[in-house]
Each structure stands twice: as structure tokens, then as C-alpha cells.
Amino acid sequence: MIIYSTRNPELSPLKEFPFKLERDLQKVFDQNLFEIANLEFIKSEFIIKNSRIDTLAFDSENNAFVIIEYKRDRNYSVVDQGVSYLNLMLEYKADFIIEYNESKQKNLKRDQIDWSQSKVMFVSSAFTDFQKQSTNFKDLSIELWEVKRFEGDIIVISPIKKSASAPSIKPIAEQNKQLEKVTKEIKTFIEEDHIARVPEEIGELYYAFKTAILNLSPDIDIQAKKDYIAFKKGTNIVDVTLLKRYLKMWINVKKGTLDDPKSLMRDVSEIGHWGNGDYEIIVDNDSNLEYIMSLIKQALIK
């Protein structure tokens, strides 16, 4: 990737200033974790059973813990280390809860954690092709994030996306006891998991809305969660749950900030619900598709 500055009218490439130390990279993430990855910072240098975790975080959207490791050396196996950390978390669940409660002065209980959504993030200035390929499994809860620093205090953060045709890791897991244990307890959801459990007509309705949402902006990402499918541009824009007879959608804007002249949206700001945002709608056909897109578009410019 080449980053340019504009100096009327010429483009000038910015010089890269790599992070010299892992702790410099860690400092950037620890101090800006919510803005970067929508995660709650818990603790740096968390020691558990003779293992040191660089950053321990909490994903409040999925009610799960996240382990973050920072690397400058490219000669290591992200899969072996990632699986080892996930196994450590599953074996010592109580220690993670205690650390959260002591660090945040809260009273989180074991049954409030969705351990199936646990994950490990590796952060580095660059990953090898082998490292990227070795984590390219649709059901492996290990993520790679590349971070580059340039002159002018510019930092570019790029999560490595898994390919659309990424295979399952289950055939490999059957040959590795530690990996098999992790994959049985930790579940990475994909879009097809949600589509497969509803009638065909609801799947077709979802695809119609999906296409329309993606047409709102070229850089919207889709992330399947346990209970819904999230459409994100940095943060969640709209979340969609596929049910037997209809779609349920939540637009991620605060109460009182949505211009909805037809009053189609329901205020759920004080009602428990799966998705993000204070507005919900049930959809069983595409008659209001264009109007609903005008509402979702407001979440893009909030």
C-alpha cells in the first residue's frame, strides 16, 4: 500500500515509519481500542498460568473475551499460538472473569459470557503470505490486523479479511486434540448459517435487502454474529436477524435522531433486543425497501 499526500496538484508518497518496538504498537491499540475495534480495554500484560497476554479486551457486542498479541517478528505460527491462547482461556474461564471484575469494578458472572465467541487478534506491521493463508478458515477465531505508520502522524489499520471461499478447519482439527477442543467450543458464524435455517423466501428477501444495503456505500462489510448479521462501516450501521416468517432489522442510531416520516420504525431504546441501535423494524416483503434504505442511510452519516 502506498499512501500519498496532495501538494497541489502533485501526489507525494508518504514515508513509512515502522514501529521499532512491540510496546509502541501496543500503546496505540490499548489507548484507542474502542475506536479501532469496538472493544473494551481490560488490562495490559495479563499474566495467567505462566503465560503473558499482551492485551486482554472484552467484546460487549458478543459478550466475549478477546486476546490481543502484538508482533514484529514474522517467524512464528499464528495458528499454534492462537489456538494455545484460546485453549488457555477455555481452561481458566474464572481467571478471566475475576480480572475483568477487578479491573472494571463490575460484577460480571460466568453465565453472562458467551465463550463460543472468544477470539484472538494478532497485530503486526506485516504478515507473511503463509501466515495469512494459515488463518484463512471460515470457522477459525483468529484474526490478523496489519498496522502501518507514516510521516505526518498517519496510521493505517487494515484487518485481513478471510476469502469468500475460505474452507472449514474441522478436517484439520480432527488430527489435533487441542485444536479440536477449541473448535468444538468456539463457534465462528458465517452468513450461510443464518440463511440455512429459514425458508427460501425469507432467504431471498434477505438477499434483496443485502444488495440494497451494500449499494449504499462501496466499503460496507458484512459480519455474521451469533444472533444476527451485522452490516458495518467502522461501526454497525444495521443489523439483520432472519426468522421463519420475516426479517427483523435494527438501525444503529440513537432515539430521537432518526427522520422517519412514515413512522415504520419501533423505538426499542428501553427494550432488550439483539442488534445495535434504538430503532427496530419487522419486514416480510420488499414493498418499503427504498424507504427503509433512506432510513439506514442516515446511520451512515450520523
Secondary structure as the mmCIF struct_conf table of DSSP 4:
data_model
#
loop_
_struct_conf.conf_type_id
_struct_conf.id
_struct_conf.beg_label_comp_id
_struct_conf.beg_label_asym_id
_struct_conf.beg_label_seq_id
_struct_conf.end_label_comp_id
_struct_conf.end_label_asym_id
_struct_conf.end_label_seq_id
STRN STRN1 TYR A 4 ARG A 7
TURN_TY1_P TURN_TY1_P1 ASN A 8 PRO A 9
STRN STRN2 GLU A 10 PRO A 13
HELX_LH_PP_P HELX_LH_PP_P1 LEU A 14 LYS A 15
STRN STRN3 GLU A 16 GLU A 16
BEND BEND1 LYS A 20 LEU A 21
HELX_RH_AL_P HELX_RH_AL_P1 GLU A 22 GLN A 31
BEND BEND2 ASN A 32 ASN A 32
HELX_RH_AL_P HELX_RH_AL_P2 LEU A 33 ALA A 37
BEND BEND3 ASN A 38 ASN A 38
STRN STRN4 GLU A 40 ILE A 48
TURN_TY1_P TURN_TY1_P2 LYS A 49 ASN A 50
STRN STRN5 SER A 51 ASP A 59
TURN_TY1_P TURN_TY1_P3 SER A 60 ASN A 63
STRN STRN6 ALA A 64 LYS A 71
BEND BEND4 ARG A 72 ARG A 72
BEND BEND5 TYR A 76 TYR A 76
HELX_RH_AL_P HELX_RH_AL_P3 VAL A 78 GLU A 91
TURN_TY1_P TURN_TY1_P4 TYR A 92 TYR A 92
HELX_RH_AL_P HELX_RH_AL_P4 LYS A 93 LYS A 104
TURN_TY1_P TURN_TY1_P5 GLN A 105 GLN A 105
HELX_RH_3T_P HELX_RH_3T_P1 ARG A 110 GLN A 112
HELX_RH_3T_P HELX_RH_3T_P2 TRP A 115 GLN A 117
STRN STRN7 LYS A 119 SER A 124
BEND BEND6 SER A 125 SER A 125
HELX_RH_AL_P HELX_RH_AL_P5 ASP A 129 SER A 134
TURN_TY1_P TURN_TY1_P6 THR A 135 THR A 135
TURN_TY1_P TURN_TY1_P7 LYS A 138 ASP A 139
STRN STRN8 ILE A 142 PHE A 150
TURN_TY1_P TURN_TY1_P8 GLU A 151 ASP A 153
STRN STRN9 ILE A 154 PRO A 159
HELX_LH_PP_P HELX_LH_PP_P2 ILE A 160 SER A 163
TURN_TY1_P TURN_TY1_P9 ALA A 164 SER A 165
BEND BEND7 ILE A 169 ILE A 169
HELX_RH_AL_P HELX_RH_AL_P6 LYS A 170 ALA A 173
TURN_TY1_P TURN_TY1_P10 GLU A 174 GLN A 175
HELX_RH_AL_P HELX_RH_AL_P7 LYS A 177 GLU A 185
HELX_RH_AL_P HELX_RH_AL_P8 GLU A 191 ILE A 195
TURN_TY1_P TURN_TY1_P11 ALA A 196 ARG A 197
BEND BEND8 VAL A 198 VAL A 198
HELX_RH_AL_P HELX_RH_AL_P9 GLU A 200 LEU A 214
TURN_TY1_P TURN_TY1_P12 ASN A 215 LEU A 216
TURN_TY1_P TURN_TY1_P13 PRO A 218 ASP A 219
STRN STRN10 ASP A 221 ALA A 224
BEND BEND9 LYS A 226 ASP A 227
STRN STRN11 ILE A 229 LYS A 232
BEND BEND10 LYS A 233 THR A 235
STRN STRN12 ASN A 236 LEU A 242
BEND BEND11 LYS A 244 ARG A 245
STRN STRN13 LEU A 247 ILE A 251
TURN_TY1_P TURN_TY1_P14 LYS A 255 GLY A 256
TURN_TY1_P TURN_TY1_P15 PRO A 261 LYS A 262
BEND BEND12 MET A 265 MET A 265
STRN STRN14 ARG A 266 ASP A 267
TURN_TY1_P TURN_TY1_P16 SER A 269 GLU A 270
BEND BEND13 ILE A 271 ILE A 271
BEND BEND14 TRP A 274 ASP A 278
STRN STRN15 TYR A 279 VAL A 283
BEND BEND15 ASP A 284 ASP A 286
TURN_TY1_P TURN_TY1_P17 SER A 287 ASN A 288
HELX_RH_AL_P HELX_RH_AL_P10 LEU A 289 LEU A 300
#
